[in-house]
Amino acid sequence: MKKYSNSKILVIDNDPLNIYFFKEILKKDYKVITALNGIKALKIILENPPDVILLDLIMPNMSSFGVLEKIIKYTCNIPVIVVSTKTDTKDVKIALNKGAIDYIKRPVDEIELLARIKASLRLKSREDSLKRFIKLKDRVISIVSHDLKAPFGAIVGFSKLLINDNELNEGLNSKAKACIINIFKQSQIMLNYVEKLLDLTFLDSGKLELNINKIKLTHIIDNCLNVFEQKIKEKKIKLEQNV
């Protein structure tokens, strides 16, 4: 339990006896915060977010479903376990549909309670790790893409200039000119890949709309062959295209 020993559990229940019961069980392994009503609970959640929330389905001042909706709206990733009586089957279903991840029925079993809280903490830990990874991935892609775009853009621009400017390419033989043309083509392909990488970053963030078009498969194959043309020749590989 040491891994989650600093985790904060918020118990929301209007009955002080229930609060005492949960606190006695949980205080050995977790930091326990309590709230007797939904209004106080939301204040705690916004000021000092817990890692797991235990929510009683019978609450004064604000309905449990109202509290649950606001928790999901403002925090999104805090696991909520609802506590219900055996006759609250319908309410449990509603709570799960509104965003609760689990439920416990009264009378509460200590072992079951600890197991469900530990499972919820494990789930939250994995979700938090995934979010950190995605954030890092997006940052790396963004940095790499921007750092690569300018150099490839320069290569495309200067190689195009060498191809089109007769004064610059006047002294070049046909083999040198062919190499410059190949540099231009390959740098265009790489610049296109970088731009697509940037597009994917925007797509993941929801800032880019997909514009689906028809393409010719032969163009993609030709581009791939151009990329590996020199390697194919060096290794004396016979490659046939039949599309």
C-alpha positions in Angstrom: 0.0 0.0 0.0 3.1 2.3 0.3 2.8 3.3 -3.4 -0.5 5.1 -2.7 0.0 6.0 0.9 0.0 9.7 0.2 -3.2 9.5 -1.8 -6.2 11.6 -0.7 -9.6 10.0 -0.3 -12.6 12.3 -0.1 -15.6 10.8 1.7 -18.9 12.6 0.9 -21.7 11.5 3.2 -24.4 13.3 5.2 -24.2 10.8 8.1 -21.4 11.5 10.7 -21.5 7.8 11.7 -20.8 6.7 8.1 -18.0 9.3 7.9 -16.5 7.9 11.1 -16.7 4.4 9.8 -14.9 5.2 6.5 -12.3 7.3 8.2 -11.4 4.5 10.7 -10.9 2.0 7.9 -9.0 4.4 5.5 -6.8 6.4 7.8 -4.3 3.6 8.2 -3.4 3.8 4.5 -4.6 7.1 3.1 -5.2 10.8 3.9 -8.9 11.1 4.5 -10.9 14.3 3.8 -14.6 14.4 4.6 -17.6 16.5 3.6 -21.2 16.2 5.0 -22.8 17.8 1.9 -22.3 18.4 -1.8 -21.6 22.1 -1.5 -18.7 21.6 0.9 -17.5 18.7 -1.2 -17.3 20.7 -4.4 -15.4 23.4 -2.5 -12.8 20.9 -1.3 -12.5 19.3 -4.8 -11.8 22.6 -6.4 -9.3 23.8 -3.8 -7.6 20.5 -2.9 -8.4 17.8 -5.5 -8.5 14.3 -4.0 -7.3 11.1 -5.8 -10.5 9.1 -5.2 -14.0 10.2 -4.1 -16.5 8.0 -2.1 -19.9 9.5 -2.8 -23.1 8.5 -0.8 -26.1 8.4 -3.1 -28.3 10.1 -0.5 -27.3 13.7 0.1 -29.0 16.9 1.4 -28.8 20.4 -0.2 -27.6 19.0 -3.5 -28.5 15.7 -5.0 -25.7 13.1 -5.4 -26.3 13.1 -9.1 -25.9 16.9 -9.1 -22.6 16.5 -7.2 -21.4 13.8 -9.5 -22.2 15.8 -12.6 -20.2 18.8 -11.3 -17.3 16.5 -10.3 -17.1 15.1 -13.8 -17.5 18.5 -15.3 -14.8 20.2 -13.3 -12.3 17.4 -12.6 -13.0 14.8 -15.2 -10.3 12.3 -14.2 -11.0 11.8 -10.4 -12.4 8.3 -9.9 -15.8 8.4 -8.1 -17.1 5.3 -6.2 -20.7 5.6 -5.2 -22.0 4.0 -2.0 -25.5 2.7 -2.1 -28.0 0.5 -0.2 -29.1 -2.8 -1.7 -32.3 -1.3 -3.0 -30.6 1.5 -4.9 -29.9 -0.6 -8.1 -31.6 2.0 -10.4 -29.7 4.9 -8.8 -26.4 3.0 -9.1 -27.0 2.5 -12.9 -27.8 6.2 -13.3 -24.6 7.1 -11.3 -22.4 4.8 -13.5 -24.0 6.3 -16.6 -23.1 9.8 -15.3 -19.5 9.0 -14.8 -18.9 7.1 -11.6 -16.4 4.2 -12.2 -17.6 1.8 -9.5 -20.0 1.3 -6.6 -20.1 -0.4 -3.2 -23.3 -1.6 -1.5 -24.1 -1.3 2.2 -23.2 -2.9 4.6 -19.7 -2.0 3.4 -17.1 -4.8 3.6 -13.7 -3.5 4.7 -11.7 -5.7 2.4 -13.9 -4.9 -0.6 -13.7 -1.2 0.1 -9.9 -1.2 0.2 -9.7 -3.3 -2.9 -11.9 -1.0 -4.9 -10.1 2.1 -3.8 -6.8 0.5 -4.6 -8.1 -0.4 -8.1 -9.4 3.1 -8.6 -6.0 4.6 -7.6 -4.2 2.2 -9.9 -6.5 3.3 -12.8 -6.0 7.0 -12.0 -2.2 6.5 -11.9 -2.2 4.9 -15.3 -4.4 7.6 -16.8 -2.2 10.3 -15.3 0.9 8.6 -16.8 -0.8 8.2 -20.2 -1.7 11.9 -20.1 1.9 12.9 -19.3 3.2 10.6 -22.1 0.7 12.1 -24.6 1.7 15.7 -23.6 5.4 14.8 -23.9 4.8 13.1 -27.2 3.0 16.1 -28.6 5.7 18.4 -27.4 8.5 16.3 -29.0 6.6 16.1 -32.3 6.0 19.8 -32.3 9.6 20.7 -31.5 11.0 18.1 -34.0 8.5 19.1 -36.7 9.3 22.8 -36.4 13.0 22.3 -36.2 13.0 20.1 -39.4 10.6 22.2 -41.4 12.9 25.1 -41.9 16.0 23.1 -43.0 14.0 21.0 -45.4 12.3 24.1 -46.8 15.7 25.6 -47.4 17.0 22.5 -49.2 13.9 22.5 -51.4 14.2 26.2 -52.2 18.0 26.1 -53.0 17.9 22.9 -55.0 14.9 24.3 -57.0 17.0 27.4 -57.6 19.9 25.3 -58.9 17.7 23.4 -61.2 15.9 26.5 -62.7 18.8 29.1 -62.7 20.9 28.5 -65.9 23.7 30.7 -64.6 24.1 28.6 -61.5 23.9 25.1 -63.2 25.8 26.1 -66.3 29.0 24.3 -65.3 27.3 21.2 -64.0 27.4 17.9 -66.0 24.3 15.8 -66.5 25.1 13.5 -63.5 25.4 16.5 -61.1 22.2 17.9 -62.4 20.4 14.6 -61.9 21.7 14.5 -58.3 20.3 18.0 -57.7 17.0 17.0 -59.1 17.0 13.9 -56.9 17.9 16.1 -53.8 15.0 18.4 -54.7 12.5 15.5 -55.0 13.6 13.8 -51.8 13.7 17.0 -49.8 10.1 17.7 -51.0 9.0 14.3 -49.9 10.6 14.8 -46.4 9.1 18.3 -46.1 5.8 16.8 -46.9 6.3 14.2 -44.2 7.1 16.9 -41.7 4.0 18.9 -42.6 1.9 15.8 -42.2 3.4 15.2 -38.8 2.4 18.8 -37.8 -1.1 18.0 -39.2 -1.4 15.0 -37.0 -0.5 17.1 -34.0 -3.3 19.5 -34.9 -5.6 16.6 -35.6 -5.0 15.1 -32.1 -5.8 18.4 -30.5 -9.0 18.7 -32.4 -7.9 21.9 -34.3 -7.7 20.3 -37.7 -10.5 19.0 -39.9 -10.0 16.0 -42.2 -10.2 16.7 -45.9 -10.4 13.3 -47.5 -9.4 13.2 -51.2 -8.8 10.5 -53.7 -5.1 9.8 -54.5 -3.3 7.6 -57.0 -1.6 4.7 -55.4 1.1 4.7 -58.1 2.2 8.1 -57.0 2.9 6.8 -53.5 4.7 3.8 -54.8 6.8 6.0 -57.1 7.8 8.2 -54.2 8.8 5.2 -52.1 10.9 3.9 -55.0 12.6 7.3 -55.4 13.5 7.3 -51.7 15.2 3.9 -51.8 16.5 4.1 -55.5 20.1 4.6 -54.5 20.1 1.8 -51.9 18.4 -0.6 -54.4 21.2 0.1 -56.9 24.0 -0.3 -54.3 22.6 -3.7 -53.2 21.9 -4.7 -56.8 18.3 -5.6 -55.9 15.9 -6.2 -58.7 12.6 -4.5 -58.0 9.6 -4.8 -60.2 6.6 -2.5 -60.0 3.3 -3.8 -61.4 0.3 -1.8 -60.2 
